């Protein structure tokens, strides 16, 4: 499970709580300075490289 959250997102704690109880493989990525909605449409903050790497390594 790859969980991506904005550093300044009010809902960040939901992501952190889900990460704590998730099974491996898991990774929590916090995007500095971002809020929740930044990760929908600000393509300069969306971690496309991380998405590709994580899923290439873990979806087999």
Rosetta blueprint (number, residue, H / E / L):
1 X L
2 X E
3 X E
4 X E
5 X E
6 X E
7 X L
8 X L
9 X L
10 X L
11 X L
12 X H
13 X H
14 X H
15 X H
16 X H
17 X H
18 X H
19 X H
20 X H
21 X H
22 X L
23 X L
24 X L
25 X L
26 X L
27 X E
28 X E
29 X E
30 X E
31 X E
32 X L
33 X L
34 X L
35 X L
36 X L
37 X L
38 X H
39 X H
40 X H
41 X H
42 X L
43 X L
44 X L
45 X L
46 X L
47 X L
48 X H
49 X H
50 X H
51 X H
52 X H
53 X H
54 X H
55 X H
56 X H
57 X H
58 X H
59 X L
60 X L
